[in-house]
Amino acid sequence: MADHGTFHWNELLTSDPDGAKAFFGTVAGWTYNEMAMPDGMTYHVAMQGDAHAGGIMKMPDAMPAGTPPHWFAYMAVDDVDAAVDKVGAAGGTVLTPPFDVEGVGRIAIIQDPQGAALGLMTPAAQG
């Protein structure tokens, strides 16, 4: 299990996943494992040897027009639902309520009081 309150995962949301894969393959030496998404898109898990390094995906259509490609971070928390319950009282906003991603964990997307978005994740147990 990842340590509560530490950054656990980063993913690149981009209009050109193939170009990003080529760039980071050259710069960082990453290789990629493909993961089918429920919406029909493909998630590219970046690998550094046998270790997960991050992810690359096509920017979702639901992103506001003009949103540039960007890296998005996820913080590990022991219990996503409990953390989300604290967001409003702390001055933040829940953008996406908790949901499960099989084999990955339970995730929610929040916004802090200054407007910065962040993913919260309770990682799935790795066997």
Helices and strands as residue ranges (DSSP letters): E 7-14, H 17-28, E 31-36, E 42-48, E 51-58, E 70-76, H 80-87, E 93-101, E 105-111, E 117-123
